[in-house]
């Protein structure tokens, strides 16, 4: 697979479009310095989660004796669920009240649920593990995935940093449409994972 393929897949599953309204609600009233701190923490959480999935995911599967085809099917089903939820999402208004806006609570919320699972959830972890499993002994594959993770992380950071501008430009409808587009891509990715897993497990079924 090419770098573009990895970037598109990760961007579809690790997108933070749905998290932008909640992020805006949480950071409303914070100083620019505090806003940047929350942005950095949420992005770092996503980056660490993706890197850990890349380098330890296959080992975890081997430890539990879970075959890659079975994990492909399970991951595909998970992506289908994620995709359907993105297709039916109703964005949270950036004007939603926040009960407690103390910096410590905002930072903890930047980790969960903004970093995990809104931005980087089980679907993203499954996607990275499945990609890395195809090149367990291939350093180039892992390097390409790592570069893709770095690119997506940069996009996530910029999206959170410029969240107020993005929200003003796209408004609620624009965010909704963009989320559904990525939801459709996530659905297609999930179907592909399921088909690949089934064809590996039952070579005569789809052949």
C-alpha positions in Angstrom: 0.0 0.0 0.0 1.1 3.6 -0.6 1.5 6.4 1.9 -1.5 8.1 0.5 -3.6 5.0 1.2 -2.5 4.9 4.9 -3.0 8.7 5.3 -6.5 8.6 3.9 -7.5 5.5 6.0 -6.2 7.0 9.2 -7.6 10.5 8.4 -11.0 8.9 7.9 -11.0 6.9 11.1 -8.9 9.3 13.3 -10.7 12.4 12.1 -11.5 15.0 14.8 -14.3 16.8 13.0 -16.9 15.4 15.3 -14.8 16.5 18.3 -14.5 20.1 17.2 -17.8 21.4 18.7 -17.1 19.7 22.0 -13.5 21.0 21.9 -14.8 24.5 21.4 -17.3 24.2 24.2 -14.6 23.0 26.6 -12.1 25.7 25.7 -14.6 28.6 25.7 -13.3 31.2 28.2 -9.8 29.9 28.3 -6.8 32.1 27.6 -4.9 31.5 24.3 -2.1 29.8 26.3 -4.6 27.5 28.0 -6.3 26.8 24.7 -2.9 25.8 23.2 -2.1 23.5 26.2 -5.4 21.7 25.8 -4.8 21.4 22.0 -1.4 19.9 22.6 -2.6 17.4 25.2 -5.5 16.2 23.0 -3.2 15.8 20.0 -0.5 14.1 22.0 -3.0 11.6 23.4 -4.0 10.7 19.8 -0.4 10.4 18.7 0.7 8.1 21.5 -2.4 5.9 21.1 -1.7 5.4 17.4 2.0 4.7 17.9 1.4 2.2 20.7 -1.2 0.4 18.4 1.4 0.3 15.6 4.3 -1.3 17.7 2.4 -3.4 20.2 -0.9 -4.3 18.5 0.3 -7.4 16.6 2.1 -8.6 19.8 -1.1 -8.3 21.8 -3.0 -10.4 19.1 -0.3 -13.1 19.2 -0.4 -13.1 23.0 -4.1 -13.9 23.0 -3.7 -16.2 20.0 -6.0 -14.1 17.8 -5.6 -14.7 14.1 -5.2 -11.8 11.7 -8.2 -12.9 9.6 -10.4 -13.0 12.7 -9.2 -9.6 13.7 -9.8 -8.2 10.2 -13.4 -9.3 10.4 -13.8 -8.0 14.0 -12.1 -4.7 13.0 -14.3 -4.4 10.0 -17.4 -4.8 12.0 -16.1 -2.2 14.4 -15.5 0.2 11.6 -19.0 -0.4 10.2 -20.4 0.6 13.6 -18.1 3.7 13.7 -19.1 4.6 10.2 -22.8 4.3 10.8 -22.5 6.4 14.0 -20.6 9.1 12.0 -23.3 9.0 9.3 -26.0 9.7 11.8 -24.1 12.1 14.0 -25.7 15.3 15.3 -22.9 17.7 16.0 -22.8 19.2 19.5 -23.3 23.0 19.4 -20.3 25.0 20.3 -22.6 27.0 22.5 -23.4 24.0 24.7 -22.9 24.8 28.4 -19.9 23.2 30.2 -20.6 22.4 33.8 -17.0 22.7 35.0 -14.5 24.8 33.1 -11.6 24.5 35.5 -8.4 23.9 33.6 -7.7 20.5 35.3 -11.1 19.2 34.3 -10.7 20.5 30.8 -7.3 18.8 30.4 -8.7 15.5 31.6 -11.5 15.8 29.1 -9.0 16.7 26.4 -7.6 13.2 27.0 -10.9 11.4 27.4 -13.2 11.7 25.4 -11.7 14.2 23.0 -8.3 12.4 22.4 -9.8 8.9 23.1 -12.2 7.9 21.7 -13.7 10.8 19.7 -10.4 11.5 17.7 -8.5 8.2 18.1 -10.9 5.4 19.0 -11.0 1.6 18.6 -11.6 1.9 14.9 -8.4 3.8 14.4 -6.4 1.3 16.6 -7.9 -1.6 14.7 -7.0 0.0 11.3 -3.3 0.6 12.4 -3.0 -2.9 13.8 -4.3 -4.5 10.6 -2.1 -2.3 8.4 1.0 -3.2 10.5 0.1 -6.9 10.4 0.6 -7.0 6.7 4.2 -5.9 7.1 5.3 -7.5 10.4 8.8 -8.0 9.0 8.8 -5.1 6.7 10.5 -2.0 8.1 9.4 0.1 5.2 5.7 -0.7 5.9 6.0 0.4 9.5 7.9 3.5 8.4 5.2 4.5 6.0 2.5 4.0 8.6 4.5 6.0 11.1 4.8 8.8 8.6 1.1 8.6 8.0 0.5 8.8 11.7 2.7 11.9 11.9 0.9 13.6 9.0 -2.6 12.8 10.5 -1.3 14.0 14.0 -0.3 17.3 12.4 -3.7 17.7 10.8 -5.4 16.9 14.1 -3.3 19.6 15.9 -4.0 22.2 13.3 -7.7 21.4 13.4 -7.9 21.8 17.1 -5.7 24.9 17.1 -7.9 26.5 14.4 -11.1 25.1 15.6 -12.8 28.4 16.1 -12.1 29.4 12.5 -13.1 26.0 11.2 -16.4 26.2 13.1 -17.2 29.7 11.8 -16.4 28.7 8.2 -18.2 25.4 8.1 -20.9 26.1 10.7 -22.9 23.2 12.1 -24.2 22.0 8.7 -20.7 21.9 7.2 -19.3 20.0 10.1 -22.2 17.5 9.8 -21.6 17.0 6.1 -17.8 16.5 6.5 -18.3 14.0 9.3 -20.7 12.0 7.2 -18.3 12.0 4.3 -15.6 10.5 6.5 -18.2 8.1 7.9 -18.8 6.8 4.4 -15.1 6.3 3.8 -15.0 4.4 7.2 -17.9 2.2 6.2 -16.1 1.3 2.9 -12.9 0.5 4.8 -14.8 -1.7 7.2 -16.4 -3.6 4.3 -13.0 -4.1 2.7 -11.5 -5.5 6.0 -14.4 -7.9 6.3 -14.1 -9.1 2.7 -10.4 -9.6 3.1 -10.8 -11.5 6.4 -13.5 -13.8 4.9 -11.5 -14.5 1.7 -8.5 -15.5 3.8 -10.5 -17.7 6.1 -12.8 -19.2 3.4 -10.8 -18.9 0.2 -13.5 -20.7 -1.8 -16.3 -18.5 -0.5 -15.5 -15.3 -2.4 -13.3 -16.8 -5.1 
